[in-house]
Each structure stands twice: as structure tokens, then as C-alpha cells.
Amino acid sequence: DAVRAFVRARVSDRSAADDLVQATFAAALDRGVPQGDGAAGVGRWLFAIARNLVLKEVRDGRAHAGATRPHAPGAERAAAAPGPLEVAAGAEEQARVRAALE
């Protein structure tokens, strides 16, 4: 849910956002869950995949950016950093992915 909220906040078309969320988890499964970083590392990894897919879709013109936000220096980095709820959601998702892979 945290990754979906992250993508939907950045892509105005709900269907395109859902497609990007699906692509995020498909890419995560293809790449394999990183080992040794714990839940926080997996959360950051998932959000990085989602962010990169969103940026690619917007850059290629296949998706339109969502709500306009003021861009302060470092705002992209701050927006990409997961908060505590996102980290917890990442830990839950990591457990589900690992269980699915076993």
C-alpha cells in the first residue's frame, strides 16, 4: 500500500499508477530481494525501483506527473526516502516476497 500511495501521488492517471506499481513488484521479483540490508534496505530498494519507473514513464511521455510540488534543493531525495510506515510496509512486503520465492 505504501508503494501504491507513493506512485499514485506522483502519477495523475490511476490506471497508469497501478500499472507502475505492478511493474515495480515484477521488477523486484526478477531482481531478487537484496540480502543483508534488513527491512529498511528492502523498503528503500522497492521505493527506488518505483521512483525510477515513474521517472522513466513521465520522461517518455507515457504518464503524466501528479500534483505539482515546489522543488527545493534535495526535495527529490527527501521524497524518495521512506518514512517509518513505509519501512514497516516494506518489511511486510519483504516477508511476502520471500515466502512466495520459497
Beta strands, then each sheet from edge to edge (+ up, - down):
end
